[in-house]
């Protein structure tokens, strides 16, 4: 018999799109393991969402934000088969910002460590070539909200 657990994730994420390409991170571990996801992460204690956005984008992709705009707040729900005997019900809520201007070069490869515990680096992807099964649920939701039709 499968055990069920609940997992809640609440974070802040950047939508970085230039010339119909989006900057995504390669996820390592957790419910999005092996998927492409939006850069960002969990709000730390006493941190405002904008501070989280700036910190997470520096940690995960190495950029310093210059101009950004609040876009959306939304959530997804799905089951994650954690192992053979545990199904985790995931509730992932995010605050999303369009990143309009930034400094520094993108970090393409990163080491997994205590600061960066779930990203293997960032890369630009042509949105028209992405498929639904490549993307995290939350990244897919936001791309569709932006008006992109993602291939099955």
Secondary structure, DSSP 8 states (H G I E B T S, - for coil): --EEEEEEEEEEEEE-EETTEEEEEEE-SSTTTTSEE-SEEE--TT--HHHHHHHHHHHHH--EEEEEEEEEEEEEEEEEEEETTEEEEEEEEEEEEEEEEEES----S----SS--SEEEEEEEEGGG-BGGGB-HHHHHHHHHTT---B-
